[in-house]
Amino acid sequence: MFEERDDKEVCGMPKTHYFPEDRVHYVWDNEQEPVLTVEPGDTVVYHTREVSDGQIGPDSTVDVLDRLDWDSLYPLAGPVTMTDAEPGDILAVEVLDIHTAGWGWSAVLPGFGLLPEDFPDAYLKVFDLTNGDYTLFKDDIAIPIEPFFGTMGVSPSGPHKPVIMPPGPFGGNMDTRHITKGSVLYLPVQHAGALFSCGDAHAAQGDGEVCVTGIESPVYAALRFDLIKGRSIPAPQFQTPGPLTPLVDEAGWYATMGVNEDLMQAAKDSLRAMVEHISTTYGLEPVEAYVLASLVVDLKISEIVDQPNWIVSSYLPLAIFG
């Protein structure tokens, strides 16, 4: 799967480490003992759990959502400490490889998402990801598989132990789908050793993750670490290896706009219009259209300078149909 390296490599040469699958945590905690110690250039190979930590499986039905143990969500593999990392440095994390373990799920969780008032009922859909390149939402709707970690971050400083879900300047639950294979993530070190963790992997997701889930999946991944000394950044930054949407660009896009003096309301208006468009045009139930939007639709700020009204547009890739 990944090229193995001899554990007895010459001192000073990059090493490959294998992260133990049984070591996870559920809050950010800079008092945890690190599981692994890496040096610049080292690679860590992971097999991470999906976000429910095994509460949802390939054979689950929607009733499982009523029994979720919320304290066991977001199992993160970590922490990994970087030698000599200090606040004011940057931890660089390159995604060398990442692929799913063959299945995943998406759900509407009551009370969460961009339109919780429109979709108050639980919904669950399980996906077969064994094809590798695409998974079927319906017989005529194919979603490209482009895995990434929804959560990657360093441990924040201070005495608090925040839950995983909200992101912060340290990274965390960023759900940024372009930090996939070939990308490099730059994280501002907050605490000595950096204390990096990752998890919450997605096989697919649109920009916005509007129903609060992508295709949640266990994954295999290899990450290479580096340290940039003496340079600080205020929040995460990243670089991609090429075009942002190469698997769907050939067929164009359909977009709906939300225009409002409140940017969040503009996003809601844009998404409602997109759910209506998908539902009526492609014969999906509204909740199916909502979940599909979470997996493939990209929310973009189209205009934010012509006050008092701002525009958010929802972009639907037409390549997924037929």
N, C-alpha and C positions, 0 to 999 in steps of 0.2 A: 504493500500500500504506500508506504513512505520509505525512502532509502534509509537504512539503519547505518549508524556509525559506531565504530569501536569505542567502547567506554574507556579504553586505555589510550585515548588519543594523546598526542604530545601536548604537554602543558602549554597553555596560551592559544591553542588552536580552538576554533568554535566546536561546541559539543551539541549533540542531540539528546534531549531529555524526554522521558515519557511520563506524562502526568498521571498519577493514580486515579482511576475512575471513582474510587470510594471517598475522595476528599472533596467535599463541597461545603459551601456556606450560604446563608440566606439573608445576611445583612452586611453592610460595609463596616468593617471593624479593623482598625489599624493596630489593635492589640493581639490579633491572631498571629500564631507562629507560622512563618512561611513554609510551604510544602516543598518548594524547590528554590534553589538559588542559581541565577544565570549571570553570565557575563556578556558584554557586547559581542554580537555575532552568533550567540547560541540560539538553537531552535528548540521549541517545545511541541511535542505531538500530543494531541488531545482526542478523547472520545467523550463528548459532553452529553448530558441528559437534556430532554426537552423541558420546556418551562414548567410543566405541572409536576415534574419529578416522578413520573410513572403513574400518576393518578389517572391520566388519560392514556389509553392504548389503542392499538389498531382496531380492536373490536368494540370500543366503547360506544355507548349511545348517549343521547342528550341528557338523560337523567343524572349522569355522572357529574354534571356541572353544579347540581344542587348540593353535592357532598364534598366539594373541594375544600381541602385544608389550606387556607390561604397562607399560613405560616410556612408551608412547604413548597411555595411557588418560588421560582427564580433560583434554582440551585446553580451556584457559580463554582467553576473550577478555579481554585486559588487558595491563598495568594502565592504568587511567584515574586520573589524579591530580586531586584537588580543590584549587583555589587556597585557600591559607591554612588548610587542615585541619592540625590538630596533635593529638597525644595529649591526651586529655581532652575532645575534641569528639565529636560524633555525626554520622556520614554517613547521610542519609536517602535511600533509593532507592525511588521510586514506580514500580510496574509499570503503564505507560500502556497497553501492548498486548503480546500474545504469542500466537503461533499456530504450529502445526507446519508443516514443509515437506512433509507428505503421507505420511510413512511412519515406522515405528519398530519397535523390537524389544524383547523381554524374554528373559531367559535364567536358567537355573540354572547357576551357576559352582561347580564342585566345591570344597569347603572353605569356602565363603562362605554367608551367610544365617543365619537364626535356627535352622534345622534341618539343618545340613550332614550330620549323621550319618544322618538319615532319607533324604536325597536326594543320594547321592554321585556320581550320573552327570550329565553335561552335558545340557542341554536348551535349545533355541532356538525361539522363535516370532516370526515377522515379521508386522507389522500394517499394513493399509491405512488411512491416516488421512485420505483425501481427502474423506470425507463431511463432516468439520468438527465435527460435534456428538457422534457416537458411532462406535465401532469394534467389530466383532464378534469376540468370543473364540470363540464357536461360533454356529451359526445362530440359536439361541434365547438367547444371552447377549450383551447389548450393554453396552459399557463407555463411560461418558461421557468425552469428551475435555476435560480441564481443564489446559492446559499451565502449567508453572512451571519455573523454574531450580532444579535440585537443588543447585547450588553457586553461592553469591554470598558474597563476603567482601572484607574489606580485608586488606592484607598484614600478617602479624604482625611484631612487633618482634623484635629479636635477630638473632644471626648464623646461626641455623639456617635451612635451606631445606626445610621439611616437605613431604611428598607431599600430594596433594589430598584423599585419601579421608577421613581422620578430620576431623570438625569441631573447632572450638575457640572460645574467647571472641571471636575475630575474625570468626566466621561460618564460611564454607567449605562443606564438603559436608554441609549440614544436612538435605537431602531433606525439607523441610517443605512439604507440598503446598498449603497454604492461602496461600502467598505468590505468588498468581497475579494475574491482571489486576485492577487496582483496589486492590491491597494496597500498603502502605508498609513497607519493612524499615528498621530502625534498627540501625546498626552502630557499635560503639565504635572510634573511630580509634586505631590502635596505632602508626602511624608517620607522619611528616610527609608530607602529601599524600594520605593514606588509601590510595592505590594499590588501587583496586577492580578486581575481576575477576569474571567470571561464565561459566557453561557448564553441562554435564551436565543438559540440559533433559529433562523428562519430559512425555509427553502425558497420562499418568494414573498414579496411584499411591495405594495405601492408606496410612494412618498406620502406619508401621513398616517399609514396603518389605521385607517379611519374607524374600523369596527373594534379596535384594540388588539387584534391578533393578525399576524401574518400566517403563513403555513409554518406552525411550530414543529420543530423536528430535532431529534438527536443527530449529531454530526460527528464526523472525523475531521480534524484540522491540524495544520502545522503552521505555527507562528514563529517568526524570527525576530529577535529583540536587539535593539541598539540603544545607546545612551548618548544624548547630546548635552554636554556639560556647559553650564554657564549661560544658557539661553532660555528665556521663559516665554510662555504664551498664555493668554488669559483663559483659554478654553480649548477643547480639542480642535484639531485641524487634521485634514487628510488629503491624500493624493491618490487619484485613480490611474490605472494603467492605460486607459483609452476612452472610447465613447461610453456614455452613461447607459444607453439603452440599445445596444447593438442587436439584440435578438428580436426586437419588435419595430425597428425604425423603417422597415421597407414598405409598410402598408399605410402609413399615415396615422392621424390621431383625430378623435372627436372630443371637443372641449365644451364644457358648460361653465358659465361665469356666475359669480356671486358679487353683487355690488352693494356695499354698505359702509356706513361711517365707522362701524366696529369690525375689526379685522376677523375676529372669531366668528361673528355672525355672517360675514361674507363667505367664510369657509363653509359654514353650515348650509347657507343658501346654495352655494355652488355644488356641494355634495348632494343635497336633496334633488337638485335638478338632474344630476348625473344618475342617481338611483332611479329616478323616473324615466330617464332616457333608456337606460339599460333594460329596465323592466318591460317597458312598452315595445322597444325595438327588437329585443331578443327573446321575449316570452319567458322571462324569469320572474319568480315571485319576488316581491320587494326585498325580503330579507336575503334572498340569494344574490340580488343585485348589490345590496349593501356589502355583503361579505366579498363578492367578486371585486368591488371597488377597493376594498382594503388590500387585496392581493395584487392588483394591477394598475389602479388609477393613481396618477401623480398629482398632488395638489401643489400649485405654484402661485406665488404672489406675482400677479401680472402688472399691478400698478399700486404704488404706495406713496406717491408724491402729489397727486391732484386732490388735495383736501377740499371738502370734508369726506369724500367717498373713496374707498379703496376697493381693489378688485382681486379676488382669488379665483383662479381657474382650475377645474378638474380635468385632467387629460386622460382619455381612454385610448389605449393602443388597439388599433383595428386589426393588427396582425394576429390577435388571439382567436379570432372568429373564423369558423370554416376550416 
